[in-house]
């Protein structure tokens, strides 16, 4: 007999034994306030057995596989965390050893910088003294040149004024007042140009 045949036979037995009772208002009354009817117990129990068997057959392997995958994932994360911890410890040790060398390296760099600064300072002083000497020599040469140029300009101005005065004397007669005025103008011009 098949499973469906057994279920059908059990259903007929239950239906024959069951009587539906009603009260005065027409409401259905069961034989027990706590237990359901017998047919419900049989059909519900049979359905539960089928559902639990299907879950065990189809769901249990999937759950087992997902639990194994989760366990494997957690183990990988633990292994990665352990590797990261050991890597961090190694890196910290390297940093601590390098930290000791920092003070020595700093002292060496400062000594080199001081030596280079002293050399640059001496070189700058030497170049500056040479440049100052060149500027002073050029200034002295410019001063001599300016003095000779001013002297030449003064002589040329005197010659021009003398020529103008001679022309004026030749063209007209000089009286004492005019002669005195010419001399004072000449002296004023020479004084102004000097």
Secondary structure as GFF3:
##gff-version 3
##sequence-region A 1 194
A	DSSP	alpha_helix	3	17	.	.	.	ID=ss1
A	DSSP	beta_strand	21	22	.	.	.	ID=ss2
A	DSSP	beta_strand	28	29	.	.	.	ID=ss3
A	DSSP	alpha_helix	38	54	.	.	.	ID=ss4
A	DSSP	pi_helix	55	59	.	.	.	ID=ss5
A	DSSP	alpha_helix	60	171	.	.	.	ID=ss6
A	DSSP	alpha_helix	176	193	.	.	.	ID=ss7
###
